[in-house]
Amino acid sequence: TVTDIDGNVYQTVQIGDQLWMAENLKVTRYRDGSSIPNVTDAAAWSNLTTGAWAHYGNDSANEAVYGKLYNWYAAVDSRGLCPAGWHVPTDAEWTVLSDHLGGYNVAGGKMKATGTEYWTAPNEGATNESGFSALPGGFRSYNGFFLRQGLYARFWSSSEGGSGFARLRYLVYSRSDLIRDDVLK
């Protein structure tokens, strides 16, 4: 396990030569103790260029299962979002994970929690043989809207995409691949 600055304890999983957290973050402070603001207003979220978090739908009940949603600015803040000794993975580190699991076209199924308690049917290809245990927490888009809980699991990388974009990976209920995309920061 690993513990964050707020005392939250997370399960970890070894996949190949990499050690991954098997749960989403719930932290409210950076590693240096600085507070990460909870931004509930969609317009305010869409104008941010600094770190922030939210609960899906601004409903704190979502945290127990899905953790918090962070914007990209929080993910790459130099004060450190992740617990000591941990970091938000680079795009290259995501590729190493995907390659170890047999390539992007099957890696997603091997990362998703099985069943349809959280994932919408059919939860295509879900075996969780990696132990990553991904859950479909949805996401908060660049414009502040909450989207696709039960359908998508999205994970930041610390890598930038094109101008104004950041690279991420995501899983979908209806697919077994680990999808790579660039989205607005």
N, CA and C atoms as an extended XYZ file, in Angstrom:
555
Properties=species:S:1:pos:R:3:atomname:S:1:resname:S:1:resid:I:1 pbc="F F F"
N         0.839       -1.190        0.000 N   THR     1
C         0.000        0.000        0.000 CA  THR     1
C         0.879        1.248        0.000 C   THR     1
N         0.251        2.369       -0.275 N   VAL     2
C         0.910        3.671       -0.207 CA  VAL     2
C        -0.081        4.648        0.426 C   VAL     2
N         0.439        5.611        1.189 N   THR     3
C        -0.394        6.558        1.919 CA  THR     3
C        -0.098        7.980        1.449 C   THR     3
N        -1.159        8.768        1.228 N   ASP     4
C        -0.963       10.155        0.799 CA  ASP     4
C        -0.863       11.088        2.006 C   ASP     4
N        -0.658       12.364        1.755 N   ILE     5
C        -0.460       13.367        2.808 CA  ILE     5
C        -1.688       13.525        3.700 C   ILE     5
N        -2.884       13.188        3.181 N   ASP     6
C        -4.121       13.265        3.969 CA  ASP     6
C        -4.377       12.005        4.783 C   ASP     6
N        -3.522       10.979        4.624 N   GLY     7
C        -3.696        9.727        5.354 CA  GLY     7
C        -4.518        8.681        4.630 C   GLY     7
N        -4.931        8.961        3.384 N   ASN     8
C        -5.636        7.953        2.587 CA  ASN     8
C        -4.660        6.851        2.198 C   ASN     8
N        -5.094        5.609        2.322 N   VAL     9
C        -4.259        4.451        2.002 CA  VAL     9
C        -4.782        3.817        0.719 C   VAL     9
N        -3.861        3.533       -0.213 N   TYR    10
C        -4.222        2.991       -1.516 CA  TYR    10
C        -3.543        1.648       -1.746 C   TYR    10
N        -4.274        0.736       -2.379 N   GLN    11
C        -3.699       -0.533       -2.813 CA  GLN    11
C        -2.810       -0.279       -4.027 C   GLN    11
N        -1.767       -1.084       -4.170 N   THR    12
C        -0.886       -0.990       -5.328 CA  THR    12
C        -0.820       -2.344       -6.020 C   THR    12
N        -0.332       -2.334       -7.258 N   VAL    13
C        -0.212       -3.577       -8.017 CA  VAL    13
C         1.045       -3.513       -8.881 C   VAL    13
N         1.801       -4.587       -8.890 N   GLN    14
C         2.978       -4.711       -9.746 CA  GLN    14
C         2.520       -5.257      -11.090 C   GLN    14
N         2.839       -4.533      -12.168 N   ILE    15
C         2.520       -4.982      -13.525 CA  ILE    15
C         3.818       -4.902      -14.317 C   ILE    15
N         4.393       -6.046      -14.632 N   GLY    16
C         5.711       -6.065      -15.254 CA  GLY    16
C         6.722       -5.474      -14.299 C   GLY    16
N         7.512       -4.522      -14.775 N   ASP    17
C         8.511       -3.860      -13.941 CA  ASP    17
C         7.983       -2.583      -13.302 C   ASP    17
N         6.712       -2.299      -13.482 N   GLN    18
C         6.128       -1.055      -12.968 CA  GLN    18
C         5.226       -1.329      -11.760 C   GLN    18
N         5.209       -0.376      -10.843 N   LEU    19
C         4.302       -0.429       -9.700 CA  LEU    19
C         3.262        0.673       -9.894 C   LEU    19
N         1.974        0.291       -9.881 N   TRP    20
C         0.860        1.211      -10.125 CA  TRP    20
C        -0.045        1.260       -8.903 C   TRP    20
N        -0.693        2.392       -8.710 N   MET    21
C        -1.765        2.467       -7.722 CA  MET    21
C        -2.971        1.770       -8.326 C   MET    21
N        -3.685        0.993       -7.523 N   ALA    22
C        -4.866        0.268       -7.988 CA  ALA    22
C        -6.150        0.948       -7.512 C   ALA    22
N        -6.034        2.209       -7.129 N   GLU    23
C        -7.180        3.008       -6.697 CA  GLU    23
C        -6.951        4.449       -7.143 C   GLU    23
N        -8.035        5.185       -7.324 N   ASN    24
C        -7.940        6.592       -7.697 CA  ASN    24
C        -7.626        7.451       -6.479 C   ASN    24
N        -6.928        8.546       -6.726 N   LEU    25
C        -6.567        9.473       -5.652 CA  LEU    25
C        -7.791       10.121       -5.012 C   LEU    25
N        -7.624       10.472       -3.709 N   LYS    26
C        -8.658       11.165       -2.942 CA  LYS    26
C        -8.072       12.359       -2.189 C   LYS    26
N        -6.850       12.706       -2.503 N   VAL    27
C        -6.101       13.703       -1.751 CA  VAL    27
C        -6.630       15.123       -1.997 C   VAL    27
N        -6.551       15.958       -0.942 N   THR    28
C        -7.002       17.350       -1.026 CA  THR    28
C        -5.838       18.332       -0.946 C   THR    28
N        -4.634       17.801       -0.747 N   ARG    29
C        -3.449       18.649       -0.623 CA  ARG    29
C        -2.314       18.077       -1.483 C   ARG    29
N        -1.483       19.008       -1.965 N   TYR    30
C        -0.251       18.578       -2.626 CA  TYR    30
C         0.707       18.027       -1.571 C   TYR    30
N         1.746       17.358       -2.036 N   ARG    31
C         2.729       16.753       -1.131 CA  ARG    31
C         3.354       17.764       -0.177 C   ARG    31
N         3.468       19.023       -0.592 N   ASP    32
C         4.088       20.039        0.269 CA  ASP    32
C         3.108       20.609        1.298 C   ASP    32
N         1.867       20.107        1.300 N   GLY    33
C         0.859       20.565        2.256 CA  GLY    33
C        -0.076       21.632        1.724 C   GLY    33
N         0.219       22.199        0.553 N   SER    34
C        -0.649       23.216       -0.043 CA  SER    34
C        -1.992       22.612       -0.419 C   SER    34
N        -3.039       23.362       -0.182 N   SER    35
C        -4.397       22.908       -0.482 CA  SER    35
C        -4.658       22.908       -1.987 C   SER    35
N        -5.378       21.905       -2.452 N   ILE    36
C        -5.862       21.851       -3.834 CA  ILE    36
C        -7.327       22.274       -3.775 C   ILE    36
N        -7.712       23.340       -4.476 N   PRO    37
C        -9.102       23.807       -4.357 CA  PRO    37
C       -10.119       22.850       -4.970 C   PRO    37
N       -11.260       22.741       -4.299 N   ASN    38
C       -12.413       22.013       -4.813 CA  ASN    38
C       -13.244       23.020       -5.598 C   ASN    38
N       -13.272       22.871       -6.918 N   VAL    39
C       -13.990       23.816       -7.775 CA  VAL    39
C       -15.274       23.154       -8.256 C   VAL    39
N       -16.407       23.668       -7.794 N   THR    40
C       -17.701       23.067       -8.121 CA  THR    40
C       -18.379       23.744       -9.311 C   THR    40
N       -18.084       25.003       -9.559 N   ASP    41
C       -18.731       25.761      -10.624 CA  ASP    41
C       -18.135       25.420      -11.995 C   ASP    41
N       -18.976       25.066      -12.956 N   ALA    42
C       -18.514       24.652      -14.292 CA  ALA    42
C       -17.760       25.768      -15.001 C   ALA    42
N       -18.260       26.985      -14.956 N   ALA    43
C       -17.594       28.101      -15.633 CA  ALA    43
C       -16.224       28.362      -15.020 C   ALA    43
N       -16.149       28.327      -13.698 N   ALA    44
C       -14.861       28.527      -13.032 CA  ALA    44
C       -13.884       27.419      -13.434 C   ALA    44
N       -14.355       26.157      -13.460 N   TRP    45
C       -13.517       25.019      -13.859 CA  TRP    45
C       -12.959       25.228      -15.268 C   TRP    45
N       -13.797       25.679      -16.168 N   SER    46
C       -13.387       25.811      -17.568 CA  SER    46
C       -12.337       26.895      -17.777 C   SER    46
N       -12.219       27.828      -16.851 N   ASN    47
C       -11.252       28.922      -16.988 CA  ASN    47
C        -9.965       28.705      -16.199 C   ASN    47
N        -9.833       27.555      -15.545 N   LEU    48
C        -8.665       27.305      -14.701 CA  LEU    48
C        -7.382       27.103      -15.511 C   LEU    48
N        -6.289       27.584      -14.948 N   THR    49
C        -4.945       27.256      -15.431 CA  THR    49
C        -4.079       26.815      -14.252 C   THR    49
N        -4.755       26.495      -13.150 N   THR    50
C        -4.108       25.985      -11.944 CA  THR    50
C        -4.863       24.736      -11.497 C   THR    50
N        -4.264       23.988      -10.594 N   GLY    51
C        -4.824       22.723      -10.149 CA  GLY    51
C        -6.135       22.857       -9.397 C   GLY    51
N        -6.982       21.827       -9.567 N   ALA    52
C        -8.268       21.772       -8.862 CA  ALA    52
C        -8.777       20.338       -8.870 C   ALA    52
N        -9.742       20.071       -7.989 N   TRP    53
C       -10.404       18.765       -7.971 CA  TRP    53
C       -11.901       18.970       -7.810 C   TRP    53
N       -12.633       17.893       -8.092 N   ALA    54
C       -14.088       17.880       -7.894 CA  ALA    54
C       -14.529       16.443       -7.671 C   ALA    54
N       -15.678       16.292       -7.041 N   HIS    55
C       -16.362       14.996       -7.014 CA  HIS    55
C       -17.251       14.944       -8.248 C   HIS    55
N       -17.387       13.776       -8.851 N   TYR    56
C       -18.279       13.648      -10.002 CA  TYR    56
C       -19.667       14.147       -9.602 C   TYR    56
N       -20.220       15.045      -10.417 N   GLY    57
C       -21.535       15.609      -10.144 CA  GLY    57
C       -21.590       16.473       -8.898 C   GLY    57
N       -20.422       16.860       -8.387 N   ASN    58
C       -20.320       17.593       -7.123 CA  ASN    58
C       -20.996       16.839       -5.981 C   ASN    58
N       -20.960       15.519       -6.053 N   ASP    59
C       -21.574       14.653       -5.045 CA  ASP    59
C       -20.475       13.886       -4.316 C   ASP    59
N       -20.237       14.233       -3.069 N   SER    60
C       -19.152       13.621       -2.301 CA  SER    60
C       -19.340       12.114       -2.101 C   SER    60
N       -20.546       11.598       -2.283 N   ALA    61
C       -20.779       10.156       -2.163 CA  ALA    61
C       -19.998        9.374       -3.218 C   ALA    61
N       -19.639       10.014       -4.323 N   ASN    62
C       -18.871        9.354       -5.373 CA  ASN    62
C       -17.435        9.047       -4.966 C   ASN    62
N       -16.921        9.750       -3.974 N   GLU    63
C       -15.517        9.584       -3.596 CA  GLU    63
C       -15.187        8.188       -3.081 C   GLU    63
N       -16.068        7.586       -2.311 N   ALA    64
C       -15.767        6.280       -1.711 CA  ALA    64
C       -15.387        5.242       -2.765 C   ALA    64
N       -16.067        5.249       -3.897 N   VAL    65
C       -15.799        4.270       -4.956 CA  VAL    65
C       -14.814        4.803       -5.987 C   VAL    65
N       -15.005        6.044       -6.426 N   TYR    66
C       -14.282        6.565       -7.596 CA  TYR    66
C       -13.160        7.543       -7.295 C   TYR    66
N       -13.025        7.985       -6.054 N   GLY    67
C       -12.018        8.987       -5.752 CA  GLY    67
C       -12.449       10.357       -6.236 C   GLY    67
N       -11.474       11.244       -6.375 N   LYS    68
C       -11.731       12.597       -6.844 CA  LYS    68
C       -11.341       12.709       -8.316 C   LYS    68
N       -11.883       13.718       -8.985 N   LEU    69
C       -11.487       14.056      -10.350 CA  LEU    69
C       -10.575       15.275      -10.268 C   LEU    69
N        -9.431       15.204      -10.931 N   TYR    70
C        -8.458       16.304      -10.936 CA  TYR    70
C        -8.296       16.833      -12.347 C   TYR    70
N        -8.024       18.119      -12.454 N   ASN    71
C        -7.685       18.651      -13.770 CA  ASN    71
C        -6.204       18.385      -14.054 C   ASN    71
N        -5.792       18.617      -15.295 N   TRP    72
C        -4.413       18.327      -15.691 CA  TRP    72
C        -3.425       19.203      -14.940 C   TRP    72
N        -3.822       20.417      -14.609 N   TYR    73
C        -2.922       21.314      -13.903 CA  TYR    73
C        -2.568       20.783      -12.517 C   TYR    73
N        -3.491       20.134      -11.862 N   ALA    74
C        -3.187       19.484      -10.584 CA  ALA    74
C        -2.256       18.296      -10.807 C   ALA    74
N        -2.495       17.557      -11.872 N   ALA    75
C        -1.696       16.353      -12.152 CA  ALA    75
C        -0.226       16.668      -12.362 C   ALA    75
N         0.069       17.846      -12.902 N   VAL    76
C         1.463       18.175      -13.222 CA  VAL    76
C         2.041       19.266      -12.318 C   VAL    76
N         1.316       19.678      -11.310 N   ASP    77
C         1.809       20.720      -10.410 CA  ASP    77
C         3.110       20.268       -9.744 C   ASP    77
N         4.089       21.144       -9.692 N   SER    78
C         5.410       20.795       -9.145 CA  SER    78
C         5.374       20.493       -7.649 C   SER    78
N         4.289       20.860       -6.966 N   ARG    79
C         4.176       20.558       -5.528 CA  ARG    79
C         3.841       19.086       -5.285 C   ARG    79
N         3.464       18.354       -6.342 N   GLY    80
C         3.272       16.913       -6.242 CA  GLY    80
C         1.879       16.495       -5.832 C   GLY    80
N         1.102       15.973       -6.777 N   LEU    81
C        -0.240       15.477       -6.485 CA  LEU    81
C        -0.195       14.104       -5.813 C   LEU    81
N         0.715       13.270       -6.259 N   CYS    82
C         0.783       11.880       -5.793 CA  CYS    82
C         1.545       11.771       -4.475 C   CYS    82
N         1.363       10.653       -3.773 N   PRO    83
C         2.124       10.432       -2.537 CA  PRO    83
C         3.633       10.485       -2.783 C   PRO    83
N         4.391       10.721       -1.726 N   ALA    84
C         5.858       10.780       -1.817 CA  ALA    84
C         6.385        9.520       -2.502 C   ALA    84
N         7.301        9.718       -3.445 N   GLY    85
C         7.886        8.607       -4.187 CA  GLY    85
C         7.070        8.172       -5.393 C   GLY    85
N         5.936        8.821       -5.634 N   TRP    86
C         5.040        8.480       -6.744 CA  TRP    86
C         4.883        9.680       -7.663 C   TRP    86
N         4.411        9.450       -8.880 N   HIS    87
C         4.195       10.527       -9.841 CA  HIS    87
C         3.102       10.135      -10.820 C   HIS    87
N         2.513       11.122      -11.450 N   VAL    88
C         1.563       10.876      -12.539 CA  VAL    88
C         2.385       10.324      -13.706 C   VAL    88
N         1.974        9.203      -14.289 N   PRO    89
C         2.796        8.580      -15.326 CA  PRO    89
C         2.907        9.419      -16.599 C   PRO    89
N         4.032        9.261      -17.264 N   THR    90
C         4.215        9.880      -18.576 CA  THR    90
C         3.474        9.050      -19.619 C   THR    90
N         3.316        9.612      -20.807 N   ASP    91
C         2.720        8.850      -21.902 CA  ASP    91
C         3.553        7.606      -22.198 C   ASP    91
N         4.875        7.737      -22.132 N   ALA    92
C         5.758        6.588      -22.387 CA  ALA    92
C         5.548        5.486      -21.349 C   ALA    92
N         5.319        5.858      -20.085 N   GLU    93
C         5.068        4.847      -19.050 CA  GLU    93
C         3.740        4.131      -19.291 C   GLU    93
N         2.734        4.860      -19.777 N   TRP    94
C         1.470        4.216      -20.146 CA  TRP    94
C         1.698        3.209      -21.281 C   TRP    94
N         2.562        3.558      -22.224 N   THR    95
C         2.849        2.655      -23.338 CA  THR    95
C         3.538        1.391      -22.849 C   THR    95
N         4.456        1.516      -21.906 N   VAL    96
C         5.112        0.334      -21.324 CA  VAL    96
C         4.057       -0.582      -20.701 C   VAL    96
N         3.122       -0.010      -19.958 N   LEU    97
C         2.044       -0.796      -19.350 CA  LEU    97
C         1.227       -1.504      -20.430 C   LEU    97
N         0.799       -0.752      -21.417 N   SER    98
C        -0.009       -1.305      -22.501 CA  SER    98
C         0.724       -2.434      -23.222 C   SER    98
N         1.981       -2.212      -23.539 N   ASP    99
C         2.780       -3.242      -24.223 CA  ASP    99
C         2.913       -4.500      -23.370 C   ASP    99
N         3.140       -4.331      -22.066 N   HIS   100
C         3.271       -5.487      -21.169 CA  HIS   100
C         1.985       -6.319      -21.138 C   HIS   100
N         0.857       -5.656      -21.291 N   LEU   101
C        -0.438       -6.351      -21.239 CA  LEU   101
C        -0.886       -6.877      -22.608 C   LEU   101
N         0.012       -6.846      -23.592 N   GLY   102
C        -0.306       -7.437      -24.888 CA  GLY   102
C        -0.656       -6.450      -25.973 C   GLY   102
N        -0.495       -5.152      -25.707 N   GLY   103
C        -0.789       -4.120      -26.699 CA  GLY   103
C        -2.081       -3.399      -26.389 C   GLY   103
N        -2.208       -2.211      -26.964 N   TYR   104
C        -3.335       -1.331      -26.636 CA  TYR   104
C        -4.698       -1.958      -26.936 C   TYR   104
N        -4.753       -2.869      -27.928 N   ASN   105
C        -6.059       -3.400      -28.331 CA  ASN   105
C        -6.666       -4.361      -27.304 C   ASN   105
N        -5.880       -4.903      -26.395 N   VAL   106
C        -6.399       -5.810      -25.364 CA  VAL   106
C        -6.111       -5.339      -23.941 C   VAL   106
N        -5.218       -4.360      -23.795 N   ALA   107
C        -4.789       -3.928      -22.459 CA  ALA   107
C        -5.947       -3.408      -21.616 C   ALA   107
N        -6.891       -2.708      -22.229 N   GLY   108
C        -8.002       -2.137      -21.471 CA  GLY   108
C        -8.818       -3.182      -20.738 C   GLY   108
N        -9.145       -4.270      -21.414 N   GLY   109
C        -9.904       -5.340      -20.770 CA  GLY   109
C        -9.153       -5.947      -19.602 C   GLY   109
N        -7.849       -6.044      -19.732 N   LYS   110
C        -7.025       -6.617      -18.669 CA  LYS   110
C        -6.870       -5.673      -17.488 C   LYS   110
N        -7.258       -4.407      -17.677 N   MET   111
C        -7.159       -3.402      -16.616 CA  MET   111
C        -8.490       -3.121      -15.928 C   MET   111
N        -9.611       -3.440      -16.572 N   LYS   112
C       -10.924       -3.082      -16.029 CA  LYS   112
C       -11.403       -4.075      -14.973 C   LYS   112
N       -11.991       -3.551      -13.896 N   ALA   113
C       -12.679       -4.400      -12.925 CA  ALA   113
C       -13.763       -5.177      -13.674 C   ALA   113
N       -13.991       -6.398      -13.262 N   THR   114
C       -14.959       -7.254      -13.949 CA  THR   114
C       -16.383       -6.967      -13.468 C   THR   114
N       -17.333       -7.492      -14.236 N   GLY   115
C       -18.735       -7.397      -13.855 CA  GLY   115
C       -19.372       -6.084      -14.274 C   GLY   115
N       -20.625       -5.941      -13.850 N   THR   116
C       -21.387       -4.745      -14.220 CA  THR   116
C       -21.964       -4.023      -13.003 C   THR   116
N       -21.352       -4.243      -11.837 N   GLU   117
C       -21.778       -3.481      -10.661 CA  GLU   117
C       -21.465       -1.995      -10.855 C   GLU   117
N       -20.309       -1.696      -11.420 N   TYR   118
C       -19.907       -0.312      -11.680 CA  TYR   118
C       -19.865       -0.002      -13.174 C   TYR   118
N       -19.326       -0.917      -13.961 N   TRP   119
C       -19.260       -0.739      -15.417 CA  TRP   119
C       -20.616       -1.061      -16.038 C   TRP   119
N       -21.025       -0.271      -17.001 N   THR   120
C       -22.233       -0.540      -17.772 CA  THR   120
C       -21.985       -1.764      -18.654 C   THR   120
N       -22.996       -2.608      -18.811 N   ALA   121
C       -22.880       -3.767      -19.698 CA  ALA   121
C       -22.633       -3.290      -21.119 C   ALA   121
N       -21.772       -3.956      -21.889 N   PRO   122
C       -21.287       -5.307      -21.640 CA  PRO   122
C       -19.943       -5.386      -20.914 C   PRO   122
N       -19.329       -4.269      -20.543 N   ASN   123
C       -17.988       -4.260      -19.951 CA  ASN   123
C       -17.063       -5.163      -20.774 C   ASN   123
N       -16.985       -4.846      -22.019 N   GLU   124
C       -16.307       -5.654      -23.039 CA  GLU   124
C       -14.874       -6.029      -22.663 C   GLU   124
N       -14.599       -7.328      -22.705 N   GLY   125
C       -13.250       -7.850      -22.527 CA  GLY   125
C       -12.689       -7.771      -21.125 C   GLY   125
N       -13.489       -7.342      -20.141 N   ALA   126
C       -12.976       -7.123      -18.784 CA  ALA   126
C       -12.576       -8.429      -18.110 C   ALA   126
N       -11.297       -8.542      -17.781 N   THR   127
C       -10.786       -9.692      -17.027 CA  THR   127
C       -10.066       -9.253      -15.755 C   THR   127
N        -9.596       -8.009      -15.710 N   ASN   128
C        -8.785       -7.470      -14.620 CA  ASN   128
C        -7.598       -8.365      -14.291 C   ASN   128
N        -7.110       -9.112      -15.267 N   GLU   129
C        -5.988      -10.012      -14.981 CA  GLU   129
C        -4.735       -9.263      -14.543 C   GLU   129
N        -4.664       -7.969      -14.806 N   SER   130
C        -3.520       -7.168      -14.366 CA  SER   130
C        -3.609       -6.798      -12.891 C   SER   130
N        -4.825       -6.802      -12.330 N   GLY   131
C        -5.035       -6.330      -10.965 CA  GLY   131
C        -5.161       -4.818      -10.857 C   GLY   131
N        -5.169       -4.119      -11.988 N   PHE   132
C        -5.270       -2.658      -12.001 CA  PHE   132
C        -6.614       -2.184      -11.449 C   PHE   132
N        -7.670       -2.956      -11.695 N   SER   133
C        -8.999       -2.735      -11.096 CA  SER   133
C        -9.650       -1.409      -11.465 C   SER   133
N        -9.518       -0.982      -12.718 N   ALA   134
C       -10.076        0.300      -13.154 CA  ALA   134
C       -11.594        0.323      -13.032 C   ALA   134
N       -12.093        1.438      -12.494 N   LEU   135
C       -13.532        1.672      -12.359 CA  LEU   135
C       -13.925        2.873      -13.211 C   LEU   135
N       -15.174        2.903      -13.697 N   PRO   136
C       -15.625        3.954      -14.604 CA  PRO   136
C       -16.100        5.212      -13.882 C   PRO   136
N       -15.162        5.967      -13.354 N   GLY   137
C       -15.493        7.163      -12.588 CA  GLY   137
C       -15.957        8.339      -13.416 C   GLY   137
N       -15.946        8.189      -14.748 N   GLY   138
C       -16.322        9.307      -15.600 CA  GLY   138
C       -15.244       10.369      -15.585 C   GLY   138
N       -15.600       11.569      -16.022 N   PHE   139
C       -14.619       12.651      -16.047 CA  PHE   139
C       -15.314       13.995      -16.037 C   PHE   139
N       -14.527       15.027      -15.799 N   ARG   140
C       -15.015       16.398      -15.900 CA  ARG   140
C       -14.302       17.020      -17.085 C   ARG   140
N       -15.057       17.442      -18.068 N   SER   141
C       -14.484       17.948      -19.310 CA  SER   141
C       -13.915       19.352      -19.118 C   SER   141
N       -13.208       19.828      -20.128 N   TYR   142
C       -12.582       21.154      -20.083 CA  TYR   142
C       -13.606       22.254      -19.825 C   TYR   142
N       -14.870       22.041      -20.207 N   ASN   143
C       -15.899       23.062      -20.003 CA  ASN   143
C       -16.647       22.904      -18.675 C   ASN   143
N       -16.186       21.980      -17.846 N   GLY   144
C       -16.734       21.828      -16.505 CA  GLY   144
C       -17.878       20.853      -16.376 C   GLY   144
N       -18.290       20.214      -17.480 N   PHE   145
C       -19.402       19.257      -17.425 CA  PHE   145
C       -18.911       17.881      -16.959 C   PHE   145
N       -19.735       17.200      -16.188 N   PHE   146
C       -19.449       15.836      -15.744 CA  PHE   146
C       -20.028       14.871      -16.767 C   PHE   146
N       -19.221       13.925      -17.213 N   LEU   147
C       -19.632       13.028      -18.289 CA  LEU   147
C       -19.231       11.582      -18.032 C   LEU   147
N       -20.098       10.666      -18.422 N   ARG   148
C       -19.856        9.247      -18.658 CA  ARG   148
C       -19.445        8.390      -17.463 C   ARG   148
N       -19.913        8.722      -16.265 N   GLN   149
C       -19.689        7.812      -15.148 CA  GLN   149
C       -20.403        6.501      -15.458 C   GLN   149
N       -19.766        5.396      -15.182 N   GLY   150
C       -20.305        4.074      -15.502 CA  GLY   150
C       -19.891        3.601      -16.884 C   GLY   150
N       -19.390        4.521      -17.697 N   LEU   151
C       -19.024        4.212      -19.084 CA  LEU   151
C       -17.531        4.349      -19.362 C   LEU   151
N       -16.870        5.317      -18.735 N   TYR   152
C       -15.472        5.640      -19.037 CA  TYR   152
C       -14.626        5.712      -17.769 C   TYR   152
N       -13.368        5.323      -17.911 N   ALA   153
C       -12.330        5.591      -16.913 CA  ALA   153
C       -11.223        6.333      -17.652 C   ALA   153
N       -10.919        7.545      -17.221 N   ARG   154
C        -9.875        8.340      -17.887 CA  ARG   154
C        -8.749        8.620      -16.909 C   ARG   154
N        -7.527        8.560      -17.440 N   PHE   155
C        -6.333        8.728      -16.620 CA  PHE   155
C        -5.367        9.691      -17.302 C   PHE   155
N        -4.968       10.739      -16.581 N   TRP   156
C        -4.007       11.692      -17.114 CA  TRP   156
C        -2.643       11.044      -17.287 C   TRP   156
N        -1.891       11.577      -18.222 N   SER   157
C        -0.443       11.400      -18.224 CA  SER   157
C         0.131       12.770      -17.909 C   SER   157
N         1.398       12.820      -17.578 N   SER   158
C         2.040       14.110      -17.326 CA  SER   158
C         2.559       14.720      -18.627 C   SER   158
N         2.309       14.067      -19.744 N   SER   159
C         2.814       14.512      -21.046 CA  SER   159
C         1.828       15.439      -21.744 C   SER   159
N         2.385       16.452      -22.380 N   GLU   160
C         1.558       17.345      -23.180 CA  GLU   160
C         1.310       16.724      -24.544 C   GLU   160
N         0.202       17.112      -25.145 N   GLY   161
C        -0.088       16.732      -26.523 CA  GLY   161
C         0.266       17.909      -27.415 C   GLY   161
N        -0.605       18.242      -28.335 N   GLY   162
C        -0.403       19.429      -29.166 CA  GLY   162
C        -0.597       20.686      -28.347 C   GLY   162
N        -0.533       21.829      -28.976 N   SER   163
C        -0.668       23.104      -28.296 CA  SER   163
C        -1.989       23.182      -27.522 C   SER   163
N        -1.884       23.388      -26.201 N   GLY   164
C        -3.071       23.488      -25.359 CA  GLY   164
C        -3.701       22.157      -24.991 C   GLY   164
N        -3.055       21.054      -25.378 N   PHE   165
C        -3.603       19.723      -25.132 CA  PHE   165
C        -2.698       18.904      -24.218 C   PHE   165
N        -3.298       17.954      -23.521 N   ALA   166
C        -2.563       17.001      -22.692 CA  ALA   166
C        -2.929       15.590      -23.137 C   ALA   166
N        -2.019       14.680      -22.952 N   ARG   167
C        -2.230       13.294      -23.365 CA  ARG   167
C        -2.815       12.495      -22.202 C   ARG   167
N        -3.790       11.654      -22.505 N   LEU   168
C        -4.375       10.776      -21.496 CA  LEU   168
C        -4.641        9.406      -22.091 C   LEU   168
N        -5.032        8.480      -21.230 N   ARG   169
C        -5.475        7.139      -21.631 CA  ARG   169
C        -6.861        6.928      -21.042 C   ARG   169
N        -7.682        6.165      -21.774 N   TYR   170
C        -9.000        5.883      -21.213 CA  TYR   170
C        -9.513        4.511      -21.618 C   TYR   170
N       -10.441        4.027      -20.804 N   LEU   171
C       -11.106        2.742      -20.977 CA  LEU   171
C       -12.593        3.010      -21.157 C   LEU   171
N       -13.243        2.153      -21.942 N   VAL   172
C       -14.663        2.328      -22.247 CA  VAL   172
C       -15.399        1.013      -21.995 C   VAL   172
N       -16.618        1.101      -21.518 N   TYR   173
C       -17.438       -0.072      -21.204 CA  TYR   173
C       -17.636       -1.001      -22.396 C   TYR   173
N       -17.625       -0.465      -23.603 N   SER   174
C       -17.962       -1.236      -24.802 CA  SER   174
C       -16.736       -1.665      -25.612 C   SER   174
N       -15.550       -1.477      -25.040 N   ARG   175
C       -14.323       -1.799      -25.765 CA  ARG   175
C       -13.318       -2.450      -24.827 C   ARG   175
N       -12.366       -3.184      -25.395 N   SER   176
C       -11.335       -3.827      -24.579 CA  SER   176
C        -9.964       -3.190      -24.763 C   SER   176
N        -9.885       -2.088      -25.507 N   ASP   177
C        -8.590       -1.458      -25.722 CA  ASP   177
C        -8.312       -0.347      -24.709 C   ASP   177
N        -7.035        0.027      -24.621 N   LEU   178
C        -6.593        1.162      -23.822 CA  LEU   178
C        -6.346        2.283      -24.812 C   LEU   178
N        -7.227        3.261      -24.812 N   ILE   179
C        -7.244        4.289      -25.851 CA  ILE   179
C        -6.364        5.473      -25.433 C   ILE   179
N        -5.591        5.970      -26.371 N   ARG   180
C        -4.714        7.116      -26.167 CA  ARG   180
C        -5.349        8.308      -26.869 C   ARG   180
N        -5.362        9.466      -26.208 N   ASP   181
C        -5.996       10.639      -26.798 CA  ASP   181
C        -5.336       11.905      -26.268 C   ASP   181
N        -5.500       12.968      -27.014 N   ASP   182
C        -5.117       14.304      -26.568 CA  ASP   182
C        -6.398       15.090      -26.322 C   ASP   182
N        -6.477       15.734      -25.169 N   VAL   183
C        -7.661       16.524      -24.813 CA  VAL   183
C        -7.205       17.898      -24.323 C   VAL   183
N        -8.116       18.858      -24.390 N   LEU   184
C        -7.795       20.181      -23.888 CA  LEU   184
C        -7.445       20.109      -22.412 C   LEU   184
N        -6.392       20.832      -22.035 N   LYS   185
C        -5.958       20.813      -20.645 CA  LYS   185
C        -7.061       21.312      -19.723 C   LYS   185
